[in-house]
Amino acid sequence: MATIQVRIDDSIKMAADSLFTGLGLDTSTAVRMFISASLENDGLPFEVRKRKTVPVFGSGKGKMWIAEDFDAPLEELKEYME
C-alpha cells in the first residue's frame, strides 16, 4: 500500500478533521474517498471555477473618491418627489 504526504495549514487540518469526524470518517478515509471519486468521474468530483476575489476591509483606502457633485442628481430628483 502506498503513502501520500501532504503539507497543509494546521488550522485547515484541524477544521477538516473536525468536519470528517462529524461525518463518521477520519481524514485519511475522506482523502481516499476523494481520490476514488476522482477516478470514477475521470476528473475532479466537483466543478472547478476561478474564485472571485473578496475585497478586504480597508483595501480600497486611497483608491476611491467621491465627486464634489455626487449629490447633485439627488437634489434634482427631490424636485419631482415633492
MIBANU-729907 format. One record per residue: residue number from 1; residue in three letters; x, y, z of N, C-alpha, C, O, CB in turn. Coordinates in steps of 0.001 Angstrom, whole numbers, plus 524288, in hexadecimal, padded with zeros to 5 digits. Glycine has a CB too. Example, Ala and Ser with C-alpha at 12.3 -4.5 7.8 and 13.67 -1.06 7.14 Angstrom:
2
   i  aa   n_X   n_Y   n_Z  ca_X  ca_Y  ca_Z   c_X   c_Y   c_Z   o_X   o_Y   o_Z  cb_X  cb_Y  cb_Z
   1 ALA 83386 7E9C6 81E78 8300C 7EE6C 81E78 83390 7F31C 81E78 8379C 7F309 82111 82C2C 7EE87 82356
   2 SER 83232 7F736 81BA8 83566 7FBDC 81BE4 83264 8001E 81EBE 83461 80472 81F67 83704 7FDAA 8165D
***
This chain:
82
   i  aa   n_X   n_Y   n_Z  ca_X  ca_Y  ca_Z   c_X   c_Y   c_Z   o_X   o_Y   o_Z  cb_X  cb_Y  cb_Z
   1 MET 80356 7FB68 80000 80000 80000 80000 80385 804D8 80000 80764 80502 802D9 7FC34 7FFFD 804D2
   2 ALA 80234 808CC 7FCD2 8054D 80D97 7FC55 803B3 81190 80080 7FF70 8114D 802B6 804A8 80FF9 7F6D1
   3 THR 8073A 81538 8017C 80646 81975 80533 80698 81EA1 80247 80A14 81F6A 7FF10 80A45 8194F 809D4
   4 ILE 802EF 82227 8036B 80302 8276E 80135 803AD 82B37 805C0 800E0 82AEA 809A5 7FDDD 828A8 7FDFC
   5 GLN 80768 82EC7 80536 80828 832CF 80931 806C4 8380F 806CF 80856 8394A 8026F 80DE2 832D1 80B51
   6 VAL 803CA 83B28 809C0 80215 8404B 807F5 80314 8443C 80C45 801E5 84338 810D2 7FC36 84040 8065F
   7 ARG 80539 848AB 80AE1 805F4 84CE2 80EB0 8013E 85089 80E4D 7FFAD 85222 80A0C 80B3B 84FF1 80DB2
   8 ILE 7FF0D 851CC 812C6 7FA66 8551B 812F1 7FA98 8585F 817EF 7FCD5 856B5 81BDA 7F545 851BF 812B2
   9 ASP 7F84C 85CE7 817C9 7F82C 86061 81C4B 7F597 85DA0 820EB 7F1B1 85AE2 82046 7F540 8657E 81AF7
  10 ASP 7F7C9 85E60 8258F 7F5CC 85BC1 82A48 7EFFF 85CC6 82B35 7ED17 85932 82C92 7F8E2 85D87 82F07
  11 SER 7EE4E 861A6 82A78 7E8D4 862F6 82B8D 7E52A 86044 827A8 7E0DA 85EB0 82915 7E805 868F1 82B59
  12 ILE 7E6DC 85FBC 822C7 7E3AD 85D08 81EE3 7E35C 8573F 8203F 7DF32 854E0 81FD7 7E5F1 85DCB 81952
  13 LYS 7E7B0 854FE 821D7 7E7CE 84F6E 82357 7E41E 84E6B 827E6 7E128 84AA2 827D9 7ED6C 84DB8 824CE
  14 MET 7E44D 851CF 82BD6 7E0E9 85123 83062 7DB2D 8519A 82ED3 7D7EC 84E93 830A8 7E23E 8552F 8349E
  15 ALA 7D9E8 85564 82B70 7D480 8561C 829B8 7D2AE 85163 8268D 7CE41 84F9C 8272C 7D3F6 85B27 82673
  16 ALA 7D613 84F5C 82329 7D4B5 84AC7 82005 7D3EE 84604 82384 7D02D 84315 822D9 7D8FA 849AC 81BE8
  17 ASP 7D77F 84540 82742 7D6E9 840D6 82AE4 7D1AB 8411B 82DB5 7CEF9 83D2A 82E46 7DB69 840C8 82EE7
  18 SER 7D046 845BF 82F72 7CB56 84678 8323C 7C6B0 8454B 82EB1 7C305 8429D 83045 7CAF1 84C0F 8345E
  19 LEU 7C6DD 8474F 829E6 7C2A5 84655 82629 7C211 84083 8251A 7BDC2 83E65 82566 7C3A8 84945 82108
  20 PHE 7C666 83DEA 823DE 7C61F 83866 8227E 7C487 83500 82722 7C1BD 83124 8267B 7CB59 83695 82060
  21 THR 7C64C 8366F 82BCD 7C4AC 8338F 83078 7BEC7 833E8 83119 7BC35 83010 8326A 7C771 835B1 83565
  22 GLY 7BCA4 83896 83022 7B6FB 8394C 8306B 7B412 8360D 82C6D 7AF77 834DD 82D26 7B5A1 83EF4 82FB0
  23 LEU 7B6B3 83499 82837 7B459 83154 8242C 7B577 82B8C 82513 7B3F0 82839 821F4 7B656 832F3 81ED0
  24 GLY 7B82B 82A5F 8296C 7B96F 824F4 82AAF 7BE29 822E0 827BD 7BEC7 81E25 82723 7B4D4 8218F 82990
  25 LEU 7C181 8266D 825E6 7C623 824F4 822E4 7CB0B 82706 82586 7CAC7 82A86 828CF 7C5C3 82704 81D41
  26 ASP 7CF80 824DD 82412 7D462 8276D 8256D 7D65A 82A03 8206C 7D45E 828F3 81C2C 7D888 82371 827C5
  27 THR 7DA38 82D5F 820F2 7DC0B 8305B 81C72 7DE59 82CCF 8183C 7DD93 82DCA 81397 7E017 8345D 81E29
  28 SER 7E11F 828C4 819C4 7E358 82529 815EA 7DF18 82297 812A3 7DFAD 8220B 80DE5 7E69D 820F9 818A4
  29 THR 7DAE3 82109 8151C 7D691 81E9F 81246 7D412 82291 80E8E 7D2CA 8213C 80A1E 7D275 81C75 8161D
  30 ALA 7D360 82766 81057 7D116 82B78 80D0A 7D480 82C76 8083E 7D275 82D38 803F5 7D05D 83090 8102D
  31 VAL 7D9B0 82C77 808EA 7DD42 82D47 80483 7DCDB 828A7 800BB 7DCC6 8296A 7FBFC 7E300 82DF7 80678
  32 ARG 7DC9D 823EC 802CB 7DC01 81F54 7FF68 7D6DB 81F9E 7FC5D 7D6A7 81E37 7F7C4 7DC36 81A3E 802AF
  33 MET 7D2B7 82170 7FEF4 7CDAE 82200 7FC54 7CE07 8260D 7F7F5 7CBD5 82543 7F3C0 7C96A 8238D 80047
  34 PHE 7D0C1 82A5C 7F8ED 7D177 82E6C 7F4F5 7D457 82C35 7F036 7D2B9 82D13 7EBC4 7D480 83321 7F73E
  35 ILE 7D88F 82962 7F125 7DB97 82728 7ECD5 7D858 8232E 7E9D2 7D86D 82321 7E503 7E09F 82498 7EEE2
  36 SER 7D57E 81FDB 7EC9A 7D224 81BFE 7E9FE 7CDF4 81EA1 7E6B2 7CCF0 81CF9 7E24B 7CF94 81864 7EE07
  37 ALA 7CB83 822B7 7E8C6 7C777 8258F 7E5DB 7C9D4 82841 7E116 7C754 82885 7DCFD 7C4BD 8299E 7E968
  38 SER 7CE9B 82A42 7E192 7D139 82CBE 7DD25 7D22D 828CD 7D8D0 7D157 829F4 7D438 7D668 82F39 7DEDE
  39 LEU 7D3EE 82427 7DA47 7D4E5 8200D 7D666 7CFCC 81E4B 7D3DB 7CF9C 81D62 7CF23 7D7A7 81B5B 7D8F2
  40 GLU 7CBB5 81DD4 7D6F6 7C6A0 81C2F 7D4F0 7C469 82035 7D121 7C1F5 81EC8 7CD3F 7C2C9 81B4C 7D970
  41 ASN 7C548 82548 7D23E 7C349 82981 7CEF0 7C708 82AEE 7CA85 7C5C8 82E30 7C736 7C235 82E4B 7D23A
  42 ASP 7CB95 82881 7CA7C 7CFA8 829D5 7C6B6 7D0E8 82FAB 7C6F4 7D1C4 83231 7C2F3 7CDF6 82847 7C121
  43 GLY 7D0FB 831B6 7CBA1 7D207 8373B 7CCA8 7D076 8386C 7D23C 7CF0B 834E9 7D533 7CF0F 83AD4 7C8C0
  44 LEU 7D0B7 83D49 7D3A2 7CF2E 83EC7 7D8EB 7C95D 83DDD 7D9B2 7C64F 83E9E 7D610 7D08E 84487 7DA00
  45 PRO 7C7C8 83C41 7DE5A 7C242 83B0D 7DF4A 7BEF7 83FE1 7E07B 7BACF 83F7A 7E2DE 7C1CB 8373E 7E3BF
  46 PHE 7C0D0 84464 7DED4 7BDF0 84948 7DF8A 7BFCE 84D1B 7DB6D 7C3F1 84C61 7D916 7BEB3 84B90 7E52C
  47 GLU 7BCB8 85135 7DA8C 7BE0D 85527 7D6A7 7C26C 858A7 7D8C0 7C268 85A1D 7DD55 7B92E 85875 7D530
  48 VAL 7C61F 859F7 7D566 7CA64 85D74 7D6E2 7C9D9 86277 7D3BC 7C98F 86257 7CEF0 7CFDB 85AD6 7D5F5
  49 ARG 7C9B6 866DD 7D679 7C94E 86BF9 7D3F2 7CD2F 86FA7 7D673 7CF19 86EAD 7DAC0 7C3AF 86E31 7D456
  50 LYS 7CE4F 873D3 7D3C9 7D199 877DF 7D617 7CEAB 87A35 7DAB0 7C9F0 87B0C 7DA72 7D314 87C2C 7D1FE
  51 ARG 7D17E 87B3C 7DED0 7CF09 87D90 7E36D 7CF1B 88372 7E2D7 7D319 885C7 7E184 7D1DA 87BDD 7E88B
  52 LYS 7CAA8 885C9 7E3D6 7CA5F 88B75 7E3B6 7CD38 88D8E 7E879 7CCB9 88B73 7ECC4 7C49A 88D67 7E391
  53 THR 7D02A 891A6 7E7B2 7D2EE 893DD 7EC1F 7CF14 896A8 7EFA2 7CB7F 89945 7EDC5 7D744 8979C 7EA4F
  54 VAL 7CFCC 8961E 7F493 7CC7A 8989D 7F870 7CF5F 89D63 7FA79 7D3C9 89CEE 7FC53 7CB04 894C5 7FCFA
  55 PRO 7CCEF 8A1F6 7FA27 7CFA3 8A696 7FC04 7D0C7 8A643 801DB 7CD87 8A47C 804EC 7CC6F 8AB6D 7FAD6
  56 VAL 7D550 8A7F5 8034C 7D6E8 8A806 808C0 7D5A7 8AD6D 80AE7 7D6A1 8B15E 80853 7DCDE 8A6AB 80964
  57 PHE 7D37B 8AD9B 80FA5 7D212 8B290 81203 7D6C4 8B640 81200 7DAF3 8B4DE 813EF 7D00C 8B1BB 8179D
  58 GLY 7D616 8BADC 80FDD 7DA42 8BEB6 80FBC 7DDB9 8BE52 80AE9 7E13F 8C184 80A37 7DD88 8BE2D 81481
  59 SER 7DCC1 8BA62 80785 7E028 8B9A6 802FF 7DF71 8BDE7 7FEDF 7E2CF 8BE9D 7FB82 7DF28 8B45A 80095
  60 GLY 7DB16 8C0B8 7FF1D 7DA21 8C4DF 7FB51 7DBDA 8CA39 7FD35 7DB20 8CE22 7FA81 7D473 8C50B 7F9F8
  61 LYS 7DE23 8CA65 801DB 7DFB2 8CF57 80429 7E375 8D23E 80087 7E773 8D01E 7FEE5 7E23A 8CE71 80989
  62 GLY 7E221 8D710 7FF4F 7E55D 8DA43 7FBF0 7E493 8D92E 7F627 7E6FF 8DBBA 7F2DF 7EAEE 8D979 7FD4B
  63 LYS 7E137 8D56E 7F4DB 7E049 8D409 7EF65 7DB01 8D600 7ED75 7D9E4 8D5C4 7E8C9 7E09B 8CE26 7EEB7
  64 MET 7D7C3 8D7F0 7F107 7D290 8D9BD 7EF97 7D1D0 8DF61 7F154 7D42D 8E138 7F517 7CE58 8D633 7F202
  65 TRP 7CE76 8E201 7EE77 7CD16 8E750 7EFEA 7C77D 8E853 7EE36 7C566 8E592 7EADF 7D0E6 8EB58 7ED70
  66 ILE 7C51B 8EC3F 7F07F 7BFC8 8EDB1 7EF2D 7BFF4 8F31D 7ECC9 7C236 8F6BC 7EF00 7BC1C 8ED84 7F410
  67 ALA 7BD8D 8F39F 7E842 7BD79 8F8A8 7E58C 7BAAA 8FCB8 7E8DB 7B725 8FB72 7EBE0 7BAD1 8F825 7E028
  68 GLU 7BC40 9019D 7E841 7B9DB 905D5 7EB52 7B40D 90654 7EA30 7B108 907BD 7EDA7 7BC93 90B05 7EA34
  69 ASP 7B272 90530 7E560 7ACEB 905A4 7E3F5 7AA05 90071 7E458 7A617 8FFAC 7E1AE 7AC6B 907C6 7DE75
  70 PHE 7ABE1 8FCEA 7E795 7A99D 8F7B8 7E82D 7A3C3 8F7FA 7E961 7A0C0 8F4E1 7E745 7AC72 8F4BC 7EC7C
  71 ASP 7A223 8FB90 7ECAE 79CA8 8FBF6 7EE47 79954 8FF21 7EA7F 79498 8FF79 7EB49 79C51 8FE5B 7F3A0
  72 ALA 79B8A 9016A 7E67F 7989D 904C5 7E2ED 793F0 901F9 7E080 78FA9 9042C 7E088 79C2E 906C2 7DEA7
  73 PRO 79485 8FD49 7DE6C 78FE0 8FAAB 7DC28 78B8D 8F9D0 7E029 786F3 8F9EC 7DEC5 7916E 8F569 7D9CC
  74 LEU 78CED 8F8FA 7E513 788F8 8F83F 7E91D 785FD 8FD44 7EA0E 78144 8FD2C 7EAF3 78B76 8F65B 7EE31
  75 GLU 788B6 901A0 7E9DC 78619 906A9 7EA93 7821F 90785 7E638 77DD1 9096A 7E738 78A21 90B2E 7EAAF
  76 GLU 78389 90621 7E15B 77FF1 906B2 7DCF9 77B38 90310 7DDA8 776D8 9048A 7DC52 782C4 90588 7D7C3
  77 LEU 77C0A 8FE7A 7DFA9 777E2 8FAB4 7E06B 7740F 8FC8D 7E492 76F61 8FB84 7E42D 77A23 8F56A 7E1E6
  78 LYS 775F7 8FF3F 7E884 77295 90131 7ECB1 76E4E 904B8 7EA8D 769F1 904C1 7EC91 775CB 90421 7F0C4
  79 GLU 76F8B 907B4 7E675 76BAB 90B39 7E420 766F1 90822 7E221 7627F 909EF 7E285 76E25 90E65 7DF9C
  80 TYR 767F0 9037C 7E001 763B4 90058 7DDD5 760B2 8FD63 7E1F9 75C4A 8FBB2 7E10A 765D2 8FC92 7D9E8
  81 MET 762FD 8FCC2 7E677 76082 8F9BA 7EA96 75D1E 8FD18 7EE2B 75A2A 8FB03 7F158 764A0 8F6F0 7EDC6
  82 GLU 75D7E 90224 7EDB4 75A76 9059D 7F120 75515 90689 7EF1D 7520C 9095E 7F18B 75D28 90ABE 7F1CB
***
